[in-house]
Amino acid sequence: MDMNMQNGKIRKEILERGTERISPENDTKVKFYYRTTKKDGTVLDDNKPSGQPLELIYGKQFKLEVWEECLKTMELHETANFSVDADLLGAYPLVAKSLRDIAKGMTKPGCNDHDHGETGHRCCGMQAMMEKGLGYPDLDELMKTPEPLDFTLELVEVRRPGSYEKDSWAMDETEKRTSIPQLHEEGNHLYKKQKYVEAADRYSRALGLLEELMGREQPDSPEWKKLDTVKDPLLLNYVQCQLILGHPNEAIEHATSILEKDPTNVKARYRRAKAHVMAWNPKEAREDFAKALELDRALEGAIQKDLRQLDSIQKQRDAEDRERLRHLFG
């Protein structure tokens, strides 16, 4: 069966019929396998052997618009071949390069990402790539001499809008703002259940969304400062999870980011001190404990206990060092 699209520039042949008709509404997430071949039968790309289908969300400005248009004609579990004219495939070499780089672990996925720069910057980037090449000879040839291609697509999964959790790149600003307190609350709930890995994941995702929103604002502007006030509680919770999970360097890094802005944050100071003990930075630990005690005398009992533990560990390590030296020179 053939189906003509875009005045015959895309020709569809169903190879295996699907099992369910899909309404191609925006925010529908689909997963699919693709194989790209030239008219002479040369295979350019094929992700089926990897067992990792590509994800696409309708309406999120996929860089290769023709794939979205093709997929919207398909049923779930359908396999079809699409013969596409060359003038619709100007973006294919760049998309293929990105997908190949992702498969090699050279870049992070985000197949619906699109350029945010001005047109002049994009043109300059395109020209530079034309001159330097994409790193793949077959794609370089396609850039120089576009030609029609065949795409064999297999639609393997469809998720309706609202039935899946969106990645940050697929969210608009309102969705990101709504998700941050939701993730914070989920993290707190998981923390209370002692599910610290899952809690840290929720805090981390909320922080990622927050950073994206702050990146759009002028630093120190009222809106930026408003967002920044949400950041420290999330960071503190994340630091606590890392302490419990035994990741002191991660805890130190994020506690330090709080203290660089606010040296008087006693929770960050105290938690960094405990992380320094775990990482065995005794000098830094003592300094942070002393500063935390200056900031909050109510912590004296807890800090004295921590210092006694630190002294005990120090004595034990010193004894082990002496024993090693004795065996070395004995």
C-alpha positions as CSV (number, residue, x, y, z in Angstrom):
1,M,0.0,0.0,0.0
2,D,1.3,3.4,-0.9
3,M,0.4,6.7,0.6
4,N,1.5,10.1,-0.8
5,M,2.4,12.9,1.5
6,Q,3.7,16.5,0.9
7,N,2.5,16.3,-2.8
8,G,4.3,13.1,-3.4
9,K,7.6,14.0,-1.8
10,I,7.1,11.3,0.8
11,R,5.8,7.9,-0.3
12,K,4.8,5.4,2.2
13,E,4.7,1.6,1.9
14,I,3.3,-0.4,4.8
15,L,5.5,-3.5,5.4
16,E,3.7,-4.8,8.5
17,R,0.3,-3.6,9.7
18,G,-0.1,-2.2,13.2
19,T,-2.4,-3.2,16.0
20,E,-3.8,0.1,17.2
21,R,-4.6,3.4,15.5
22,I,-3.0,6.4,17.2
23,S,-4.2,9.9,17.5
24,P,-1.2,12.1,16.7
25,E,-1.8,14.8,19.3
26,N,1.0,17.0,20.7
27,D,2.9,15.7,23.7
28,T,2.4,12.1,22.7
29,K,5.7,10.2,23.3
30,V,6.6,7.5,20.8
31,K,9.5,5.1,20.6
32,F,10.6,3.7,17.3
33,Y,13.4,2.0,15.4
34,Y,14.8,3.4,12.2
35,R,16.9,2.2,9.3
36,T,18.2,4.7,6.7
37,T,19.2,3.5,3.3
38,K,20.3,5.1,0.1
39,K,18.6,4.3,-3.2
40,D,21.4,1.9,-4.1
41,G,20.7,-0.1,-0.9
42,T,23.6,1.2,1.2
43,V,22.6,1.3,4.9
44,L,23.5,4.6,6.5
45,D,22.0,4.1,10.0
46,D,20.2,1.3,11.8
47,N,19.4,1.5,15.5
48,K,17.5,-1.8,15.7
49,P,20.6,-3.9,16.6
50,S,21.2,-1.7,19.6
51,G,17.8,-2.7,21.1
52,Q,17.4,1.0,22.1
53,P,14.5,2.7,20.3
54,L,14.6,6.4,19.7
55,E,12.2,8.6,21.6
56,L,10.3,11.5,20.1
57,I,7.6,13.8,21.5
58,Y,5.1,15.2,19.0
59,G,5.1,19.0,18.9
60,K,8.5,19.5,20.5
61,Q,10.3,20.7,17.3
62,F,12.1,17.5,16.4
63,K,15.1,18.5,14.2
64,L,14.1,16.1,11.4
65,E,10.5,17.2,10.8
66,V,9.9,14.5,8.1
67,W,10.3,11.7,10.7
68,E,7.6,13.2,12.9
69,E,5.3,13.6,9.9
70,C,5.9,9.9,8.9
71,L,5.4,8.6,12.4
72,K,2.1,10.4,12.7
73,T,0.7,8.3,9.9
74,M,1.6,5.0,11.7
75,E,-0.2,2.6,13.9
76,L,1.3,1.0,17.0
77,H,3.6,-1.9,16.0
78,E,3.4,-0.9,12.4
79,T,6.5,-1.1,10.2
80,A,6.6,1.0,7.1
81,N,9.1,2.3,4.5
82,F,9.1,6.0,3.6
83,S,10.8,7.1,0.4
84,V,11.7,10.8,0.9
85,D,12.8,13.3,-1.7
86,A,16.2,15.0,-1.1
87,D,14.8,18.6,-0.6
88,L,13.1,17.5,2.6
89,L,16.3,16.0,4.1
90,G,18.7,19.0,4.6
91,A,18.8,18.3,8.3
92,Y,19.4,14.6,8.1
93,P,23.2,14.6,8.2
94,L,23.3,16.8,11.4
95,V,20.6,14.6,13.0
96,A,22.4,11.4,12.1
97,K,25.7,12.8,13.4
98,S,24.0,13.6,16.8
99,L,22.4,10.2,17.0
100,R,25.7,8.5,16.2
101,D,27.6,10.6,18.7
102,I,25.0,9.7,21.4
103,A,25.3,6.0,20.6
104,K,29.1,6.3,21.1
105,G,28.5,8.2,24.4
106,M,30.0,11.4,23.0
107,T,26.9,13.6,23.7
108,K,23.8,13.4,25.8
109,P,20.4,12.5,24.3
110,G,17.8,15.1,23.6
111,C,16.4,14.4,20.2
112,N,13.8,17.1,20.3
113,D,16.3,19.8,21.2
114,H,16.4,22.7,18.8
115,D,18.7,25.7,18.3
116,H,18.0,28.7,20.4
117,G,20.6,31.0,18.9
118,E,19.9,33.6,16.3
119,T,19.7,32.7,12.6
120,G,23.1,34.2,11.9
121,H,24.8,32.0,14.5
122,R,23.2,28.9,13.1
123,C,24.3,29.7,9.6
124,C,27.8,30.3,10.8
125,G,27.7,26.9,12.6
126,M,26.4,25.2,9.5
127,Q,29.1,26.8,7.3
128,A,31.8,25.7,9.8
129,M,30.6,22.2,9.7
130,M,30.5,22.2,5.9
131,E,34.1,23.3,5.9
132,K,35.4,21.0,8.7
133,G,33.1,18.1,8.2
134,L,30.9,16.1,10.5
135,G,33.4,13.4,11.3
136,Y,31.6,10.8,9.2
137,P,32.5,10.6,5.5
138,D,29.1,9.3,4.3
139,L,27.3,12.2,6.1
140,D,29.8,14.7,4.7
141,E,28.9,13.5,1.3
142,L,25.2,13.9,2.0
143,M,25.9,17.5,3.2
144,K,27.6,18.3,-0.1
145,T,25.3,16.3,-2.4
146,P,21.8,15.7,-0.9
147,E,20.0,12.7,-2.3
148,P,16.7,10.9,-1.6
149,L,16.6,8.4,1.2
150,D,14.5,5.5,2.4
151,F,13.5,5.3,6.1
152,T,12.2,2.0,7.5
153,L,10.4,2.9,10.7
154,E,9.0,0.6,13.3
155,L,6.7,2.1,15.9
156,V,7.1,0.1,19.1
157,E,5.6,2.2,21.9
158,V,3.1,5.1,22.3
159,R,2.6,7.0,25.5
160,R,-0.4,9.4,25.7
161,P,0.1,12.9,27.1
162,G,0.0,12.8,30.9
163,S,0.8,9.1,31.1
164,Y,4.6,9.6,31.4
165,E,7.0,11.8,33.3
166,K,8.5,14.3,30.9
167,D,12.2,14.9,30.7
168,S,13.2,18.5,31.4
169,W,14.0,19.3,27.7
170,A,10.3,18.4,26.9
171,M,8.8,20.7,29.5
172,D,7.8,24.3,29.0
173,E,8.5,26.9,31.7
174,T,5.2,26.5,33.5
175,E,5.6,22.7,33.7
176,K,9.1,23.2,35.1
177,R,7.9,25.6,37.8
178,T,5.1,23.2,38.7
179,S,7.4,20.2,38.8
180,I,10.0,21.6,41.2
181,P,7.8,21.7,44.4
182,Q,6.3,18.3,43.4
183,L,9.7,16.7,43.1
184,H,10.7,18.3,46.4
185,E,7.7,16.8,48.1
186,E,8.3,13.4,46.6
187,G,11.9,13.6,47.8
188,N,10.8,14.4,51.3
189,H,8.3,11.5,51.3
190,L,10.9,9.1,50.0
191,Y,13.5,10.3,52.6
192,K,11.1,9.6,55.4
193,K,10.7,6.1,54.0
194,Q,14.6,5.8,54.1
195,K,14.7,5.5,50.3
196,Y,17.7,7.7,50.0
197,V,18.8,6.9,46.5
198,E,15.3,7.7,45.2
199,A,15.0,10.8,47.3
200,A,18.4,12.1,46.1
201,D,17.2,11.6,42.5
202,R,14.1,13.7,43.1
203,Y,16.1,16.5,44.7
204,S,18.6,16.4,41.9
205,R,16.0,16.6,39.2
206,A,14.3,19.5,40.9
207,L,17.7,21.3,41.1
208,G,18.3,20.7,37.4
209,L,14.9,22.3,36.5
210,L,15.7,25.2,38.9
211,E,19.0,25.8,37.3
212,E,17.4,25.8,33.8
213,L,14.9,28.5,35.0
214,M,17.6,30.6,36.7
215,G,19.7,30.4,33.6
216,R,17.0,32.3,31.7
217,E,17.0,35.1,34.2
218,Q,19.4,38.0,34.7
219,P,21.6,37.1,37.7
220,D,20.5,38.9,40.9
221,S,17.3,40.1,39.3
222,P,14.2,39.8,41.5
223,E,13.0,36.7,39.7
224,W,16.4,35.1,39.8
225,K,16.6,35.8,43.6
226,K,13.1,34.3,44.1
227,L,14.2,31.1,42.4
228,D,17.5,31.1,44.3
229,T,15.6,31.0,47.6
230,V,14.2,27.6,46.6
231,K,17.6,26.2,45.8
232,D,19.2,26.0,49.2
233,P,16.6,23.8,50.9
234,L,16.8,21.4,48.0
235,L,20.6,21.4,48.1
236,L,20.6,20.8,51.9
237,N,18.3,17.8,51.5
238,Y,20.5,16.5,48.7
239,V,23.6,16.9,50.8
240,Q,22.0,14.9,53.6
241,C,21.1,12.1,51.3
242,Q,24.7,12.0,50.0
243,L,26.0,11.8,53.6
244,I,23.7,8.8,54.4
245,L,24.7,7.1,51.1
246,G,28.4,7.5,51.9
247,H,29.3,10.0,49.2
248,P,31.2,12.6,51.1
249,N,32.8,14.4,48.2
250,E,29.5,15.0,46.6
251,A,28.2,16.3,49.9
252,I,31.2,18.6,50.4
253,E,30.8,20.0,46.9
254,H,27.1,21.0,47.3
255,A,27.4,22.2,50.8
256,T,30.3,24.4,49.7
257,S,28.1,25.9,47.0
258,I,25.6,27.0,49.7
259,L,28.3,28.4,52.0
260,E,29.9,30.4,49.2
261,K,26.7,32.4,49.1
262,D,25.9,32.3,52.8
263,P,28.7,31.4,55.2
264,T,26.2,31.6,58.1
265,N,24.1,28.7,56.9
266,V,24.6,26.4,59.9
267,K,23.1,23.3,58.4
268,A,25.4,23.5,55.4
269,R,28.4,24.1,57.7
270,Y,27.5,21.2,60.0
271,R,26.8,18.8,57.2
272,R,30.0,19.7,55.4
273,A,31.9,19.1,58.6
274,K,30.5,15.6,58.9
275,A,31.3,15.0,55.2
276,H,34.9,16.1,55.8
277,V,35.1,13.5,58.6
278,M,33.8,10.8,56.2
279,A,36.3,11.9,53.5
280,W,39.0,12.1,56.2
281,N,39.8,15.7,56.0
282,P,40.3,16.2,59.8
283,K,41.6,19.8,59.7
284,E,38.7,21.0,57.5
285,A,36.2,19.0,59.7
286,R,37.4,20.7,62.9
287,E,37.2,24.1,61.3
288,D,33.6,23.6,60.1
289,F,32.6,22.1,63.5
290,A,34.0,25.1,65.3
291,K,32.3,27.6,62.9
292,A,29.0,25.7,63.2
293,L,29.2,25.9,67.0
294,E,29.8,29.7,66.8
295,L,26.7,30.0,64.7
296,D,24.5,27.8,66.9
297,R,25.4,27.0,70.5
298,A,22.5,24.5,70.6
299,L,24.6,22.2,68.6
300,E,27.3,21.9,71.3
301,G,26.2,18.5,72.5
302,A,26.1,17.0,69.0
303,I,29.4,18.6,68.0
304,Q,31.2,17.5,71.1
305,K,30.1,14.0,70.3
306,D,31.3,14.4,66.7
307,L,34.7,15.7,67.9
308,R,35.2,12.8,70.3
309,Q,34.5,10.4,67.4
310,L,37.0,12.4,65.3
311,D,39.6,12.1,68.0
312,S,39.0,8.4,68.3
313,I,39.4,7.9,64.6
314,Q,42.5,10.0,64.6
315,K,44.1,7.9,67.4
316,Q,43.2,4.7,65.6
317,R,44.7,5.9,62.3
318,D,47.8,7.1,64.1
319,A,48.2,3.7,65.7
320,E,47.8,2.0,62.3
321,D,50.4,4.3,60.8
322,R,52.9,3.5,63.6
323,E,52.3,-0.2,63.1
324,R,52.9,0.0,59.4
325,L,56.1,1.9,60.0
326,R,57.3,-0.6,62.6
327,H,56.8,-3.4,60.1
328,L,58.5,-1.4,57.4
329,F,61.6,-0.6,59.4
330,G,61.6,-3.4,61.9
